[in-house]
Amino acid sequence: MSEIHHIPVETLRQQVTGIFRNAGMTAANAAAVADVITDAERDSCKSHGIYRIEGCLRVIAAGRASPDAIPRVLEGDTAIIEVEAKGGFSNPAFEAARATLAARARKLGLAALVIRDCLHFSALWHDVEVLAGEGLAALSMCPSYAFVAPAGGTKPLLGTNPMAFGWPRPKDHPYVYDFATSMVARGEIELHRQAGKPIPEGWAIDAEGHATTDPEAALAGSMLTFGGHKGSAISTMIELLSGAMLGEIMSKEALEATGGKAVLPRHGALILAFSPEVFARRSGRDPLAEGERLLQAFNLQGARLPSQRRFAARALSLEKGVPLTTAEVDRLAHFREHGLRGLET
Amino acid sequence: MSEIHHIPVETLRQQVTGIFRNAGMTAANAAAVADVITDAERDSCKSHGIYRIEGCLRVIAAGRASPDAIPRVLEGDTAIIEVEAKGGFSNPAFEAARATLAARARKLGLAALVIRDCLHFSALWHDVEVLAGEGLAALSMCPSYAFVAPAGGTKPLLGTNPMAFGWPRPKDHPYVYDFATSMVARGEIELHRQAGKPIPEGWAIDAEGHATTDPEAALAGSMLTFGGHKGSAISTMIELLSGAMLGEIMSKEALEATGGKAVLPRHGALILAFSPEVFARRSGRDPLAEGERLLQAFNLQGARLPSQRRFAARALSLEKGVPLTTAEVDRLAHFREHGLRGLET
């Protein structure tokens, strides 16, 4: 039985930051990437937590991510703020541009952040939660790898294309959702394959486009979107708005660019920020108070809000420390002392 | 057997316009409402076609819609264009503001249209299709009546909250989706009730919040969203962005305002317009050509695009006339000659 160690959140953050500094990242880059990884681990969002450190180190070691990229913010004079990530991770690019984005949204009512040429591995909830914390509503989306077939199609054309939304709550954690538009994560199908178990109907089709419950056939075929043709339409919108519209690559090119593997390609990301204060100005109503009426009614009838489980995990981590297994603690120590050295390639 | 009459599209448009002129609408108001109704009938989108004429006449007769409202466009100097519908239908308000919205989106890259205090009965695809025809991507949403429970909830709090998206295609009809975020339209459940047939699982819950296949219990309980907790999250976002954020009423208030009936309340609507040309400017890529690569790949593998059936019906209607039954033709003639007079109240 593995022992559980409770590491204070800020201790973990310093350790992760140190690992990335040792890998050649600038202080700003290391801090931004360590923040999203530490915050995810803190929130028990394990798929985007410290598990991601190794992947980040490997793309740096392979020369595919620039650890010392200095993001360049192009403020312009429109409702669009652009930031060139220059082949670095998306997170420092977002950090470099977020104050400009927030100021522009407060001035114009809404503004868009376009992140160009970035490596994107992190959960989208982090950015929209940050913006919601500044009193802004935010909608974030990006393409990924084309593992998903459109409704009625037979071959992968769409990514698992995540979408996240944040809404500010004055006295509470913001309302935040963040999900892939695929029915499930690809890793779920892989887990079924490893366990030798069939997958439920509706998750995937085989290489000929027929419904399948065989995880092998699913992995060789296409995943499906959530919500049938409606989910497929939303995923298509994400390809068009955060791929085609930005002039950045779409999920099909992303997969081709990496030789068919789900390693991080360089693509774009789109974040829309809205100022409820500016939008509601002429109405005489308080938009956040209106939002509270709805969200509190959810809770009154026992409906859980999308990030409630994550916020509960956060509270526990902040009180008791982040729970890590001995294997995880050892892995962190290895990365701190040796980086990737001594690990399988 | 009912005979089918083929009425030229423009003849139908003139007839519908005349009906609304007779009901006291200004020329601009009658034209805008007649356009969305005629275009829906032309596209075989029967639920939003001439069937809607009677409802429009009734809300005017009841004094709940202003037939002679003159929409007021507030251009401002932000990315938000506001238009006060002044208790008229949403369509003339959109028409009054669309050129300003398009110009602002071309100038700033993106802009939002806020329609205030309108009666909204029409399909959202019409507005996003118009904007896509002008080379803009558009995302439209509005609240409706609270007939839908959130995921994990027991009582209605959300509307059937539609969302529509349009993307311009230089040599083809735009890419357009438009759907309710409820699993099905309320009318579908009503049809099952009338036929004495059970509804599929997942459509609704009863008044105690338990899953039900009984249409009576469903109508007395709550509908569910499409796509489980993901669809519920999107529906919630629509309440927050197009209700709370605008300082306009949300679906729960809308239903309360009409005494629990699905008659048109006065609420707001939100339409975002994006200029792909401005967004892609620095990329050196043609965003619409990129979009074509994706959408043509859909067609190559036989995946139907969301509005393809509608565009096919349109082509037939433009060639042969809009197919109407004798009963429909007679009803139109009655409205033309007598308005609501002689009909049941």
Chai-1 contact restraints between the chains, C-beta under 6 A:
chainA,res_idxA,chainB,res_idxB,connection_type,confidence,min_distance_angstrom,max_distance_angstrom,comment,restraint_id
A,T78,B,L108,contact,1.0,0.0,6.0,A-B,restraint_1
A,T78,B,G109,contact,1.0,0.0,6.0,A-B,restraint_2
A,A79,B,A79,contact,1.0,0.0,6.0,A-B,restraint_3
A,A79,B,L108,contact,1.0,0.0,6.0,A-B,restraint_4
A,A79,B,G109,contact,1.0,0.0,6.0,A-B,restraint_5
A,A79,B,L110,contact,1.0,0.0,6.0,A-B,restraint_6
A,I80,B,G109,contact,1.0,0.0,6.0,A-B,restraint_7
A,L108,B,T78,contact,1.0,0.0,6.0,A-B,restraint_8
A,L108,B,A79,contact,1.0,0.0,6.0,A-B,restraint_9
A,G109,B,T78,contact,1.0,0.0,6.0,A-B,restraint_10
A,G109,B,A79,contact,1.0,0.0,6.0,A-B,restraint_11
A,G109,B,I80,contact,1.0,0.0,6.0,A-B,restraint_12
A,L110,B,A79,contact,1.0,0.0,6.0,A-B,restraint_13
A,L110,B,A112,contact,1.0,0.0,6.0,A-B,restraint_14
A,A112,B,L110,contact,1.0,0.0,6.0,A-B,restraint_15
A,P150,B,F298,contact,1.0,0.0,6.0,A-B,restraint_16
A,P150,B,A303,contact,1.0,0.0,6.0,A-B,restraint_17
A,G152,B,A303,contact,1.0,0.0,6.0,A-B,restraint_18
A,G152,B,R304,contact,1.0,0.0,6.0,A-B,restraint_19
A,G153,B,Q301,contact,1.0,0.0,6.0,A-B,restraint_20
A,G153,B,A303,contact,1.0,0.0,6.0,A-B,restraint_21
A,T154,B,Q301,contact,1.0,0.0,6.0,A-B,restraint_22
A,K155,B,Q301,contact,1.0,0.0,6.0,A-B,restraint_23
A,L157,B,A297,contact,1.0,0.0,6.0,A-B,restraint_24
A,F165,B,M237,contact,1.0,0.0,6.0,A-B,restraint_25
A,W167,B,L240,contact,1.0,0.0,6.0,A-B,restraint_26
A,Y177,B,A233,contact,1.0,0.0,6.0,A-B,restraint_27
A,F179,B,K230,contact,1.0,0.0,6.0,A-B,restraint_28
A,F226,B,G227,contact,1.0,0.0,6.0,A-B,restraint_29
A,F226,B,K230,contact,1.0,0.0,6.0,A-B,restraint_30
A,G227,B,F226,contact,1.0,0.0,6.0,A-B,restraint_31
A,G227,B,G227,contact,1.0,0.0,6.0,A-B,restraint_32
A,G227,B,G231,contact,1.0,0.0,6.0,A-B,restraint_33
A,K230,B,F179,contact,1.0,0.0,6.0,A-B,restraint_34
A,K230,B,F226,contact,1.0,0.0,6.0,A-B,restraint_35
A,G231,B,G227,contact,1.0,0.0,6.0,A-B,restraint_36
A,A233,B,Y177,contact,1.0,0.0,6.0,A-B,restraint_37
A,A233,B,P306,contact,1.0,0.0,6.0,A-B,restraint_38
A,M237,B,F165,contact,1.0,0.0,6.0,A-B,restraint_39
A,E239,B,L294,contact,1.0,0.0,6.0,A-B,restraint_40
A,L240,B,W167,contact,1.0,0.0,6.0,A-B,restraint_41
A,L240,B,G291,contact,1.0,0.0,6.0,A-B,restraint_42
A,A244,B,P287,contact,1.0,0.0,6.0,A-B,restraint_43
A,A244,B,E290,contact,1.0,0.0,6.0,A-B,restraint_44
A,A244,B,G291,contact,1.0,0.0,6.0,A-B,restraint_45
A,M245,B,P276,contact,1.0,0.0,6.0,A-B,restraint_46
A,M245,B,F279,contact,1.0,0.0,6.0,A-B,restraint_47
A,M245,B,P287,contact,1.0,0.0,6.0,A-B,restraint_48
A,L246,B,F279,contact,1.0,0.0,6.0,A-B,restraint_49
A,G247,B,A280,contact,1.0,0.0,6.0,A-B,restraint_50
A,G247,B,S283,contact,1.0,0.0,6.0,A-B,restraint_51
A,G247,B,R285,contact,1.0,0.0,6.0,A-B,restraint_52
A,G247,B,P287,contact,1.0,0.0,6.0,A-B,restraint_53
A,P276,B,M245,contact,1.0,0.0,6.0,A-B,restraint_54
A,F279,B,M245,contact,1.0,0.0,6.0,A-B,restraint_55
A,F279,B,L246,contact,1.0,0.0,6.0,A-B,restraint_56
A,A280,B,G247,contact,1.0,0.0,6.0,A-B,restraint_57
A,S283,B,G247,contact,1.0,0.0,6.0,A-B,restraint_58
A,R285,B,G247,contact,1.0,0.0,6.0,A-B,restraint_59
A,P287,B,A244,contact,1.0,0.0,6.0,A-B,restraint_60
A,P287,B,M245,contact,1.0,0.0,6.0,A-B,restraint_61
A,P287,B,G247,contact,1.0,0.0,6.0,A-B,restraint_62
A,E290,B,A244,contact,1.0,0.0,6.0,A-B,restraint_63
A,G291,B,L240,contact,1.0,0.0,6.0,A-B,restraint_64
A,G291,B,A244,contact,1.0,0.0,6.0,A-B,restraint_65
A,L294,B,E239,contact,1.0,0.0,6.0,A-B,restraint_66
A,A297,B,L157,contact,1.0,0.0,6.0,A-B,restraint_67
A,F298,B,P150,contact,1.0,0.0,6.0,A-B,restraint_68
A,Q301,B,G153,contact,1.0,0.0,6.0,A-B,restraint_69
A,Q301,B,T154,contact,1.0,0.0,6.0,A-B,restraint_70
A,Q301,B,K155,contact,1.0,0.0,6.0,A-B,restraint_71
A,A303,B,P150,contact,1.0,0.0,6.0,A-B,restraint_72
A,A303,B,G152,contact,1.0,0.0,6.0,A-B,restraint_73
A,A303,B,G153,contact,1.0,0.0,6.0,A-B,restraint_74
A,R304,B,G152,contact,1.0,0.0,6.0,A-B,restraint_75
A,P306,B,A233,contact,1.0,0.0,6.0,A-B,restraint_76
